[in-house]
Amino acid sequence: MTMKQKLWGGRFSKPTDPRVERFTSSIAVDHRLAAYDVQGSIAHAKMLGHCGIISRTESAALVRALSRILRQIDRGAWRPDLSAEDVHTQIQQQVTRLAGTAARKLHTARSRNDQVSLDLRLYCRDAVEGLTSLIRDAQRALVSLGQANQGVVIPGYTHLQRAQPVLLAHHLLAYVEMLDRDAERLQDSRKRIDVLPLGSGALAGTSLPIDRAYVAKLLGFSRVSANSMDAVSDRDFALELVSVLANLGVHLSRLSEDLILWTTEEFGIAALDDAFATGSSLMPQKKNPDVLELIRGQAGFVIGQLTAFLAMLKGLPLAYNRDLQWDKRFVFEACEASAGALEVLAPLVRSIRIRARRARQLLEHDTLCATDLAEYLVRRGVAFADAHRIVGQVVAFAEGRHARLGALRLSELQRFSPRFGRDALAVLDAERSVNRKQSAGSTNPRQVAQALVGWTRKLKRA
């Protein structure tokens, strides 16, 4: 590439060292911005003609050439030229071939600094909408699985120890809530993305009579940036997006871990469909949850993009610095990884088969209802602290005799408290336990059924 082919080559008398060319080239990454670069350039060319900075004939020629390139991109016929410095240079070269001398005026009143910020904002805006849609589909899959298994009670766990009975649907809805917060955060991040940086120039603006509001309207931005130095150096909007995706990755990882546990023989609550499992190259009996393990592992990758992004930004002075070339890698890889995980997660969840019989077997450990036994005493006037201690002693007594709580005689219970009546042991039933719950947001079947209906309606509208 000659100096004349570079957007910045006029000041230089020697060609760039090939090693520098290789090291500084970004087109292998930023080719993803091609459509956005063209869209921004179309709006910019229209504005230049609208304001009389270039002739309307030149503006129309530029728009025709750019529209032709955009159609090429849209039908998948555009290919990145790895010999070009970046995507902006390649598109400028294509415009030159198509529009001739008018192409030399396209870069009027803009810098690559505000141009690349615009392209990245356009990319992030679309990414937010695409990722939100994928999150909604994952939520629908979880709600559907819960609806299909509304009566299934499973052990709920704390510290990975059996704690209290809960409805399977209640457990799944916990992840629906988490994912909803992720979707809300994505949509909220759009407010910071929705700022037009174009027109800021390299850092100080321009002396030419441009109309930034006109460009903002063409590109669908609600406002223009207020400070040209901030506009070209700001990557908060992209950092926020990656941060939201790191949080999403944590939630997907936690869900994957639960599903991995549930599909083990030790838990056996769920079974993966063969289409979403893999085997072992050595052990023919294996059915491995590799998809879920990859999603779980991928969370660390997205967190790594966020950490690297933060570290890259922390020492940058105003205004633009070439370090910011790395921002796109962090954003693209975080977005693509998150989208890939969500795309496979939703059908995987829909294909899961719940093993209700095995879930019932896990509920035979009636210490799951120990809290119900303590609350039984509370209803009979015993202070909770005392009830907690009494039931703890009962559990220890039963364990010492290798007996279930339900196998104890009334006389044995009354050694620990005379408040135990003949109906005490009736509380040691998992289904009765969930039905007794009264607090808002609990695992009570009536409340869970209402939540499932509510989420189904909400997600139909989403």
C-alpha positions in Angstrom: 0.0 0.0 0.0 1.4 3.4 -0.9 1.3 6.5 1.2 -1.3 7.9 -1.2 -3.7 5.0 -0.4 -3.6 5.7 3.3 -6.0 8.2 4.8 -3.1 9.8 6.7 -0.2 9.4 4.2 0.4 13.0 3.1 2.9 13.9 5.7 5.1 10.9 5.2 8.0 10.4 2.7 8.7 6.7 3.3 6.5 3.7 3.1 5.5 2.0 6.3 7.7 -0.8 7.3 6.0 -4.1 6.5 6.3 -5.2 10.2 4.5 -2.1 11.3 1.9 -2.8 8.6 1.3 -6.2 10.1 1.3 -5.1 13.7 -1.0 -2.1 13.3 -3.5 -3.6 10.8 -6.9 -4.1 12.3 -9.0 -5.2 9.4 -8.9 -8.9 10.5 -11.0 -7.7 13.4 -12.8 -4.5 12.4 -14.2 -5.9 9.1 -17.2 -6.7 11.3 -17.9 -2.9 11.2 -18.2 -2.8 7.4 -21.9 -2.3 7.1 -21.9 0.3 10.0 -19.0 2.2 8.4 -21.0 2.4 5.1 -24.2 3.5 6.9 -22.3 6.2 8.7 -20.6 7.4 5.5 -23.9 7.6 3.7 -25.3 9.8 6.4 -22.2 11.9 6.4 -22.2 12.3 2.6 -25.9 13.3 2.7 -25.1 15.9 5.4 -22.2 17.3 3.4 -24.5 17.9 0.4 -27.3 19.1 2.6 -25.1 21.8 4.1 -23.5 22.8 0.9 -20.0 21.7 1.9 -19.9 19.6 -1.2 -22.2 19.8 -4.2 -25.4 17.9 -4.3 -24.1 16.1 -7.4 -21.0 14.9 -5.5 -23.1 14.0 -2.5 -25.4 11.9 -4.7 -22.5 10.2 -6.4 -21.0 9.2 -3.0 -24.4 7.9 -1.7 -24.8 5.8 -4.9 -21.4 4.3 -4.5 -21.8 3.6 -0.8 -25.3 2.1 -1.3 -23.8 -0.2 -3.8 -21.2 -1.4 -1.4 -23.8 -1.8 1.4 -25.9 -4.0 -0.9 -22.8 -6.1 -1.5 -22.2 -6.4 2.2 -25.9 -7.2 2.9 -25.9 -10.1 0.4 -22.7 -11.5 1.8 -20.6 -10.8 -1.2 -18.2 -8.3 0.5 -14.9 -9.7 1.7 -12.2 -8.0 3.8 -9.0 -7.1 2.0 -6.3 -8.1 4.5 -3.8 -5.8 2.7 -5.9 -2.8 3.7 -5.0 -1.0 6.9 -8.5 -1.2 8.3 -12.1 -1.5 7.2 -12.4 2.3 6.7 -9.5 2.3 4.3 -10.9 -0.6 2.3 -14.3 1.1 1.9 -12.7 4.4 1.0 -10.8 2.6 -1.7 -13.9 1.0 -3.0 -15.8 4.3 -3.0 -12.9 5.8 -5.0 -13.2 3.1 -7.7 -17.0 3.6 -7.9 -17.4 7.4 -7.5 -14.1 8.7 -8.9 -12.9 12.1 -7.7 -16.0 12.7 -5.6 -14.6 10.1 -3.2 -11.8 12.5 -2.3 -14.4 14.7 -0.5 -16.0 11.9 1.6 -13.6 12.4 4.5 -14.4 16.1 4.7 -15.2 17.3 8.3 -14.5 13.9 9.9 -11.6 12.0 11.4 -11.1 8.3 11.7 -11.4 9.0 15.4 -15.1 10.0 15.4 -15.7 7.6 12.5 -14.6 4.5 14.4 -16.5 5.6 17.5 -19.6 6.0 15.4 -19.2 2.6 13.8 -18.7 0.9 17.2 -21.8 2.6 18.6 -23.8 1.4 15.7 -22.5 -2.1 16.2 -23.2 -2.0 20.0 -26.7 -0.7 19.4 -27.5 -3.7 17.2 -25.7 -6.1 19.5 -27.9 -4.9 22.4 -31.1 -5.7 20.5 -29.8 -9.1 19.2 -28.6 -10.2 22.6 -31.8 -9.1 24.4 -33.8 -11.1 21.9 -31.6 -14.2 22.6 -32.0 -13.7 26.4 -35.8 -13.6 26.0 -35.7 -16.9 24.1 -33.7 -18.5 26.9 -36.2 -17.2 29.4 -39.0 -18.7 27.3 -37.3 -22.0 27.3 -36.9 -22.0 31.1 -40.5 -21.0 31.6 -41.7 -23.7 29.2 -39.7 -26.4 31.1 -41.2 -25.2 34.3 -44.7 -25.3 32.9 -44.2 -28.8 31.7 -43.1 -29.9 35.2 -45.2 -27.7 37.5 -45.9 -30.4 40.1 -42.3 -31.6 40.4 -40.8 -31.0 43.8 -37.0 -31.2 44.2 -34.6 -30.6 47.0 -33.4 -27.0 47.2 -29.7 -26.7 48.1 -27.6 -24.3 50.2 -23.9 -24.9 50.4 -24.6 -27.8 48.0 -26.4 -29.6 50.9 -30.0 -30.5 50.8 -31.9 -27.7 52.5 -35.7 -27.5 51.9 -38.1 -28.8 49.3 -38.9 -26.4 46.4 -40.7 -26.7 43.1 -38.5 -27.3 40.1 -40.4 -24.5 38.4 -39.5 -22.2 41.2 -35.8 -23.0 40.8 -36.0 -22.4 37.1 -37.8 -19.1 37.6 -34.9 -17.9 39.7 -32.8 -18.0 36.5 -35.6 -16.3 34.6 -35.4 -13.4 37.1 -31.6 -13.3 36.7 -31.8 -13.2 32.9 -34.4 -10.5 33.1 -32.0 -8.3 35.0 -29.4 -8.9 32.3 -31.9 -7.9 29.6 -32.8 -4.8 31.6 -29.1 -3.9 32.0 -28.6 -4.3 28.3 -31.5 -2.0 27.4 -30.3 0.5 30.0 -26.8 0.5 28.4 -28.4 1.5 25.1 -29.0 5.0 26.6 -25.2 5.5 26.8 -24.7 4.0 23.3 -27.3 6.3 21.8 -25.0 9.3 21.4 -23.7 10.5 18.0 -19.9 11.2 18.1 -19.6 12.0 14.4 -18.7 15.7 13.9 -16.2 15.7 16.7 -13.4 15.4 14.3 -10.0 14.2 15.6 -10.7 15.9 19.0 -11.6 19.6 18.5 -14.5 19.6 16.1 -14.4 21.3 12.7 -14.6 24.9 11.3 -16.9 23.7 8.5 -20.6 24.4 8.8 -21.8 20.8 9.4 -25.2 19.8 10.8 -24.7 17.1 13.5 -28.4 17.0 14.4 -29.2 16.1 10.7 -26.8 13.2 10.9 -28.2 12.0 14.2 -31.7 12.0 12.7 -30.5 10.0 9.7 -28.8 7.4 11.9 -31.4 7.2 14.6 -29.5 8.7 17.5 -31.5 10.7 20.0 -28.7 13.1 20.8 -25.2 14.3 19.8 -22.1 14.3 22.0 -21.6 17.5 24.1 -17.8 17.5 24.2 -15.6 16.6 21.2 -12.7 15.4 23.2 -14.8 13.1 25.3 -16.7 11.9 22.2 -13.6 10.5 20.4 -12.0 8.9 23.5 -15.1 7.7 25.3 -15.5 3.9 25.4 -17.7 3.8 28.5 -20.6 2.7 26.4 -18.6 -0.3 25.1 -17.1 -1.1 28.5 -20.6 -1.1 30.0 -21.8 -3.5 27.4 -19.0 -5.9 28.1 -19.6 -5.6 31.8 -23.3 -6.5 31.3 -22.2 -9.5 29.3 -19.7 -10.6 32.0 -22.7 -10.5 34.4 -24.8 -12.5 32.0 -21.9 -15.0 31.6 -21.9 -15.5 35.4 -25.7 -16.2 35.3 -25.4 -18.6 32.4 -22.5 -20.4 34.1 -24.5 -20.8 37.3 -27.4 -22.2 35.3 -25.1 -24.5 33.5 -23.6 -25.8 36.7 -27.1 -26.6 38.1 -28.0 -28.5 35.0 -24.7 -30.3 35.0 -25.3 -31.4 38.6 -28.9 -32.4 37.8 -27.8 -34.6 34.9 -25.3 -36.6 36.9 -26.2 -40.1 38.1 -25.7 -38.9 41.7 -28.5 -36.3 41.3 -30.4 -37.7 38.3 -33.1 -35.1 38.3 -32.7 -34.3 34.6 -31.5 -36.0 31.4 -30.0 -34.3 28.4 -31.2 -35.0 24.9 -28.6 -36.9 22.8 -28.5 -33.9 20.4 -27.1 -31.7 23.1 -24.6 -34.1 24.7 -21.3 -35.7 23.6 -19.5 -38.9 24.3 -16.1 -40.2 25.4 -13.4 -41.3 23.0 -12.6 -44.1 25.5 -15.6 -44.9 27.7 -18.6 -46.0 25.5 -21.1 -45.5 28.3 -20.4 -41.7 28.8 -23.0 -39.0 28.0 -21.2 -35.7 28.7 -22.7 -32.2 29.2 -19.9 -30.6 27.1 -22.2 -27.8 25.9 -23.0 -26.7 29.4 -19.4 -27.1 30.5 -18.3 -24.8 27.6 -20.9 -22.2 28.6 -19.7 -22.4 32.2 -16.1 -22.0 31.1 -16.9 -19.2 28.6 -17.9 -17.0 31.5 -14.3 -16.7 32.5 -13.5 -15.7 28.9 -16.0 -12.8 28.9 -14.8 -11.7 32.3 -11.3 -11.7 30.9 -12.4 -9.4 28.1 -13.8 -7.0 30.7 -10.7 -7.1 32.8 -8.4 -6.5 29.8 -10.7 -3.7 28.6 -10.5 -1.9 31.9 -6.7 -2.4 32.1 -6.3 -0.9 28.6 -8.4 2.2 29.3 -7.1 3.0 32.8 -4.0 5.0 31.8 -5.1 6.8 28.6 -4.8 10.6 28.5 -7.3 12.6 26.4 -8.1 12.4 23.6 -7.8 9.5 21.1 -4.9 7.0 21.5 -4.2 4.0 19.3 -4.6 1.7 22.3 -8.3 2.0 21.5 -7.8 -0.2 18.5 -8.1 -3.1 21.0 -11.5 -2.1 22.2 -13.2 -3.7 19.2 -11.7 -7.1 19.9 -13.0 -7.0 23.5 -16.5 -6.0 22.4 -16.8 -8.3 19.4 -15.5 -11.4 21.2 -17.7 -10.8 24.3 -20.8 -10.2 22.1 -20.1 -13.2 19.9 -19.3 -15.5 22.7 -22.5 -14.5 24.6 -24.7 -14.8 21.5 -23.3 -18.3 20.8 -24.0 -19.5 24.3 -27.5 -18.2 24.3 -28.2 -19.6 20.9 -27.4 -23.1 22.0 -28.8 -22.8 25.6 -32.4 -22.2 24.7 -32.9 -25.3 22.5 -30.9 -27.4 25.0 -33.2 -26.4 27.9 -36.3 -27.1 25.7 -34.9 -30.6 25.1 -34.3 -31.5 28.7 -36.3 -34.4 30.2 -37.1 -34.1 33.9 -37.0 -37.4 35.9 -39.8 -36.8 38.4 -39.5 -40.3 39.9 -35.8 -39.7 40.8 -36.7 -36.3 42.2 -39.2 -38.0 44.5 -36.5 -40.4 45.7 -34.3 -37.5 46.7 -37.1 -36.2 48.8 -37.2 -39.3 50.9 -34.6 -37.7 53.2 -37.2 -36.1 55.5 -34.7 -33.8 57.2 -35.5 -31.6 54.2 -38.6 -30.7 56.3 -36.7 -30.0 59.5 -37.5 -26.2 59.2 -41.2 -27.2 58.8 -41.0 -29.1 62.1 -39.4 -26.0 63.8 -42.2 -23.8 62.4 -44.7 -26.3 63.7 -43.4 -25.6 67.2 -43.5 -21.8 66.6 -47.2 -22.1 65.8 -47.5 -23.8 69.2 -46.0 -20.9 71.0 -42.3 -21.9 71.1 -39.7 -19.2 70.3 -38.0 -19.8 67.0 -34.5 -20.0 68.6 -35.8 -22.6 71.0 -37.6 -24.5 68.2 -34.4 -24.5 66.1 -32.4 -26.0 68.9 -35.1 -28.6 69.7 -35.4 -29.8 66.1 -31.6 -29.9 65.8 -31.5 -32.2 68.8 -34.3 -34.3 67.3 -32.3 -34.6 64.0 -29.2 -35.6 65.9 -31.1 -38.2 67.9 -32.6 -39.7 64.7 -29.2 -39.8 63.0 -27.7 -41.5 66.0 -30.3 -44.3 65.6 -29.9 -44.4 61.8 -33.6 -43.6 61.6 -35.7 -41.2 59.5 -37.4 -38.4 61.4 -40.7 -39.8 60.2 -39.9 -43.1 61.9 -39.7 -41.6 65.4 -42.5 -42.2 67.9 -44.4 -39.4 69.5 -43.0 -40.3 72.9 -39.5 -39.9 71.4 -40.3 -36.4 70.0 -41.8 -35.3 73.3 -38.5 -36.1 75.1 -37.3 -32.8 73.5 -40.5 -30.8 73.8 -44.0 -31.5 75.2 -45.4 -29.2 72.4 -45.1 -31.9 69.9 -48.5 -33.4 69.1 -49.7 -36.4 67.2 -49.9 -34.3 64.0 -46.2 -33.2 64.2 -44.8 -35.8 61.9 -47.3 -35.0 59.2 -45.3 -31.9 58.4 -42.4 -34.1 57.2 -43.8 -34.3 53.7 -42.1 -32.4 50.8 -45.3 -31.6 48.9 -47.1 -30.4 52.0 -44.0 -28.3 52.8 -44.2 -26.3 49.5 -48.0 -26.0 49.8 -47.6 -24.5 53.3 -45.4 -21.6 52.2 -47.3 -18.3 52.4 -44.7 -15.5 51.9 -44.7 -13.5 48.7 -42.1 -14.9 46.3 -42.1 -18.3 47.9 -42.2 -21.8 46.3 -45.9 -22.1 47.0 -47.5 -23.9 44.0 -50.2 -21.3 43.6 -47.7 -18.4 43.5 -45.3 -20.3 41.2 -48.2 -21.1 38.8 -49.1 -17.4 38.7 -45.5 -16.5 38.1 -45.3 -18.9 35.2 -48.4 -17.3 33.6 -47.1 -13.9 34.2 -43.8 -14.6 32.6 -45.4 -16.3 29.7 -47.5 -13.2 29.0 -44.5 -10.8 29.5 -42.3 -12.8 27.2 -44.9 -12.9 24.5 -44.8 -9.2 24.5 -41.0 -9.0 24.6 
